[in-house]
């Protein structure tokens, strides 16, 4: 399939010949996770503030009999925490200290695409908190939810921002508030929003949890930005990251060294990640290349972690059925 996609982009007029690949600095991962049997897609990082060495990387195995696979910083799979028998989990996200009855909790969520559900688990123990799954896009027969990202409002409630396989422009994405009641989370519908070019699909979604901005990849067109707070309306803020060689895919929001960046994978363009600056009208300010393959998803956390990730950890999905870990020290030279 990937070979077919490459031929498709070349035939559409994309010029790969203007890049001298012999002069590209390809960054090699410091850790490559254990491989899974089938398709993987998206990573999230849960940071253990008490003991950073016990932090977790959680990734989706995107299969009919799929899983939320849990890894340690050493790349080994934690089979005791991994959630098996999920029906094509697609994307995953983590959020900290959200309302949980009279308490707060860290959670991880994933979309269960073939059951049209959102799944919710506690962190770090991976305990089910959704009664087996929460139906999304309830008025649609088979929406196939794909992308998901989390945001926390001023009252401490988590919100899930969820996309689907296909959708109408202006209504492609739903937002739900997560309310814990009678022993499980329940979804409270907030809004439908999200412009769509119609070129491909919308999958990758990320939230800048400091600026309260939602980003999503309208593949083949660009990255769109919206306010995370529904009270601020459904007007698009900006579209950026256009003119990619391949698809606009995985999105990472990075805060480091007093600056804010948005990193987007140019999926078919020899494993390139392109860097955009919200502080500079979302202009592209750099890029870097890594040794993972056709990356769909990525995530960054500033740490500190144990060496060699003491200054930050960047995790990228690879088509070789693993996730690759890179240190901030390896990539920071491109973030000016």
N, C-alpha and C positions, 0 to 999 in steps of 0.2 A: 504493500500500500504506500509506503513512504517513497519507493522508487517511482510509483505512478504519480504521486504528488509532485515530485521533482520535475518530471517530464511535463506535467501540466503547467507549472510556473514558467518553465523555459519557453514552452510553446506560446504562452500568453505574452511574451515579450520581455520577461525579466532578464536582465543582462548580468550573468555571473562573471563574465570575463573581465570586467573592470576591477576585480579584486585580485590582488596578487597574494594568494594564500601562502606562498613560501615566506612572506614577510610578516605574517600574522603571529603574534605571540599567543599561543594557546595555553591556558592555565590548566595544570593537571590537579585533579582532586587529591586532597590529603587522606580522605576516607571514602571508600565506596561500600555501600551497604550490601548485605547479603541479598542475592537475587531471589525474586519470587518466580512462580511458575508462569504467570500470565501478566497481561497488560497492567502497568502502573501509570499513575497520572499526576497526582498533586501532593505536595508535602505541606505540613504545618509544624511549627516548633512550639513545644511547651517548655517554658523556662522555670526551673526549680530554684526559686530565690533562696531557699534555705540551704540547698546543696546543689549547686549548678552542675556538678558531675553526674547527677541523677536526672538531668533534663531529658526530654523525650522528643524524638522526631516521629511524626505520625503521617503515614502515606496511604493513599488509596490503591488497592488492587482492583482495577476496573474490569470486573468480569461478572458474568451471570451468577457464579458462585464465588463472590469476591470477599474482600476483607479490608478492615482498617488495620494496617500493619504498623506495629509499634517497634521502633528501633532505639537503641542507646546511642550515645556519642561515639561509640566504637563501631557502629554500623551493624551490630548484631541484632537479630530479630528477637524481641521479647514475646515468646509464644504465650506466656501467661496473661499478658495484657492485650494482645492482638484480638480483635473482634472478627470472627469468621462468619461465614454463611450470610453475608450481605448480598443483596441483589443489585449488582453493578453499582457499587459506590463510586461516585465521580470525583467531586472536589471535597476539600476538608478545610476547616478553620478552627482556631482556638481563641478563647477570650477569658479574661481573668476577673475574679471578684464580682460576679453578677448576682443579682437577687435570687435567693433560693429559700423561699419562705421567710423565716425570721433570720436567716443566715445569708452568707455569700458563698460562692463556689466558683472554681475554674471548670470550664466545659470545653469539649470538642464536639463539633457537629460534622455530619457528612450528608450528602444527598444520596438516597437510595433510588436510583433512576428507574429500575424496572418495577418498583412498587409505588412510585410516585410519592415517596415519603422523605421527610427530614428525620435523621437519627441524631440523638443527643446522648453523650456519655460524660461522666464526671472525670476529672483529672486530679491526681495521676492514676486512680485505680481502675478507670475505664468501666464504671458501673453504669448500666442502662438507666436512663432517666426519662424515657419517652413512652413507656408502655408498649414497646414493640414497633413504634414508628408513628409519625404525625403526617397526615395527608396534606399536601400542598397543591395549590392551583385547583381547588376543590370543584370548580365549575367546568373543568376540562377533563375529558375522558382519559387521555393518556399523555400528559404534558412532558414526561421524562425530565424531571429536574436534573440539572447538571452543575452549574456553578453555584457556589455559596460563599458568603463572607459574613462576619459578625461585627456588630457595632454595639456600644453601650451608651444608653441615653443618660441624661443628667440625674435621673431617679435611680439609676443602677440596674435597669432592665436590659437584658441582651436583646438585640434585634437580629434576625436572620434575613439577609438579602439574597434572594434565590432566583437564578435564571433557569431556562428550560431549553429543550432541543430546538424548538421552533417557536416563533411568537410574532405578534403584531407590533409594528413600530409604535412607540409611545406607551405600550403596555407589556413589554417583553419580560419585565422583572417584577416580582412581588417582594414586599417587605412585611415581616411579621414580628411582633413583640413576643418574647418568650416569658410566660408567666407560670411559676411553679405552684401547682394547686392539687390537693388530694393525692400526693405521692408521685406526681409526674409533671413534666412541663406540658403546657398547652400553648397553641399558637393563636395570637390575636392579630388578625389582618389589619395592616396599616395603609397600604397603598399599592397600586400598580403604576409603573413608570418605565422609562427607558427607550430612547430612540434606537432604531435598527436600520442599517443600510440595505439589508436584504441580500448582501453578497455571500455570506457564509453562515455563521452562527455566532452566538454569544456564549462563552463558556467561562473564561477566567474573570473572576471578580475579586477585588481587594478593597479594603477600607483603610484609609489613613485615620487612625484612631486618635491622633492629636488634632488634626485639622478638621475631622469629622466630614471627610469627603469619600464618596464611593467612586471607584474606578472600575470600568469593565472593558474588555477587549471585544470590539465589533470586528470580527476577524475579516481581514482583507480590506478594511476601511480605516480603522484607527482606534484609539482608546478614548472613551467618553467619561466625563466627570460630572457627578451630581452631589448635592448636599445629602448627608446621611440622615439629617433630621427631617422627617416628613413635614413638619410645620413650616419649613423654609421653601416648600414647593417642589414641583417636578421639572423646573426649567433646567436644561443642560447648562453647565458652567462653561465647559470648553471641550473641544475635541482636539487631541494631539496624537503624536506617534503615528503619523501617516507615512505613506511611501515606503513601506517595508518590502523586503525581497520576498519573504514568506508571510505567514500569518502572524498577526499580533496575538500573542498567547499569554503565558504566565506573567503575572504582575507581582512585584515586590515593592513595598514601601520601606524606605531606609531612612532612619535618623541616625546620623553619626557625625562626630566632630562638629556639632553645632549646625549642621546643614540637613536639609530634607531632599530626598531623591525618590523618583519613581523609576524602577527598572522593569523593562518589558522584553520578553524573549521574542526574537525574530526567528520563528521556529525552524524554517527550512534553510536559513542562511548560515550554514556551517556553525551552528551552536553559538550564535552571537546574542549577547544581551545588550540592549541599548538603554542609555541613561538620560533621564529628563529631569529638569529642575523646575519645581513649582514656583520657586522664588524668582525665576527668570522666564515667566510666561510659558512654562512647560517646553522651553526650547531644548533640543538635544545637545548635551554637553560632553558626551563621551560614549564609549562602548567597550566591551571586553568579550573575549572568546574563551570558552572552556571545553574540556574534553568529554562532557556528556553529549548525548545524541538527541537531536530533535526535541528539545525540552518543552513540555507542555506547561509545567508549573515550577515555581520557585518560592523561597521564603528566606527572610533574613531576620536575625535577632542580634542586637549589639552586645549581648553578654553582660559581664564577663563569664566565659567558660574556662575550663581547664585548658592548658596548652594542647594543641597549637591554635585553639580558637579563643584565646584570652581576650582579644579585641573585637570579636564578632564572628558569627557563623552564617554562611550563605549555603543553602541547600537547594539543589536543582534536580528535577526528575530527568531520567535518561531512558531512551528507548532500549537500552540493554537490560531492562527489568530491574534497575537499581536506582538509588538516589546517590548523588555525589555531594560531598561536603567540601567547602572551600573556606579559607580563613579571610577575614577582613584584610589582613596584611597582604594577601595575594592579589586582591582586586582594588584596593583603595587608591592606587595610583591613577586610576581612570576617573575618580570622583573628585573633580576640581571645583 
